[in-house]
Amino acid sequence: GQQLNQSPQSMFIQEGEDVSMNCTSSSIFNTWLWYKQDPGEGPVLLIALYKAGELTSNGRLTAQFGITRKDSFLNISASIPSDVGIYFCAGQGTGGFKTIFGAGTRLFVKA
Amino acid sequence: DTAVSQTPKYLVTQMGNDKSIKCEQNLGHDTMYWYKQDSKKFLKIMFSYNNKELIINETVPNRFSPKSPDKAHLNLHINSLELGDSAVYFCASSQVWDEQFFGPGTRLTVL
C-alpha cells in the first residue's frame, strides 16, 4: 500500500532556530498536507499544497509540493516554545477520500 | 462553537465489553472518517463515509462497526474489546478534495 516516509523522527532545537522536515513517497500524490498535533488534541491543518512545485507560506511556516509529486517539505523559521508538538505530513491521491499520514516529526524547543 | 465533537473523551473498560464512541460535525461536510492513533502516535485511517455511504474500510476487524445515521454523525461501535484496541480514536470530517478537520479524540483504555 501507499506509505509516507517522514523525517526526522524527532528534533531537539533551541528557541530561535530554523527547522526543516520532509516527507517522501514511492507513490504520486495530488495533494500534500501538513498538520500539527498538540498533546491531548486532534491534528490541525497548517498548510495545504495542491500543485507540483507549489511553495506556500503561513506565517513562519513554509511548505513545498515537490516537482515529482512524491515529496514535500515543511520549514519553520525562528522557532518558539509553542511550536512544540508532532508535525504530520499527509498525502491525498485521486478521489480525495483517502489520506495517508506520515509517522510524524516530534519537535522539542528549548527556551 | 465546536466543529467536530466526540464523546466520550476518555473510555476505560474491561476486555470483552462492547462500547460506542459518538462523533458529530456541524461544518456541513459530506465526508466523515475514523482514525486510530496508536501509542507511537501513528495515525491510520479505519473508515470513511461519504453522504452516509461507506467508501473506505481499511482491513479493520469486523468487531468495529461504524454507523452513520445522517451526514453530520458517524458513530463507532466496538464489540468484544481486546487489549490491542487501546488507542486514541479520532473522528474527522471534510468536503471532498479538502482538508480534514479532526475532533479532540477519544482515549480508549482496555484493561
Interface residues (C-beta under 8 A of the other chain):
Chain A: T31 L33 Q37 G40 E41 G42 P43 V44 L45 A48 I86 F88 Q92 G95 G96 F97 K98 T99 I100 F101 A103 G104 R106
Chain B: V4 T31 K40 K41 F42 L43 K44 I45 S48 N50 I55 I56 F90 A92 V96 W97 D98 E99 Q100 F101 F102 G103 P104 G105
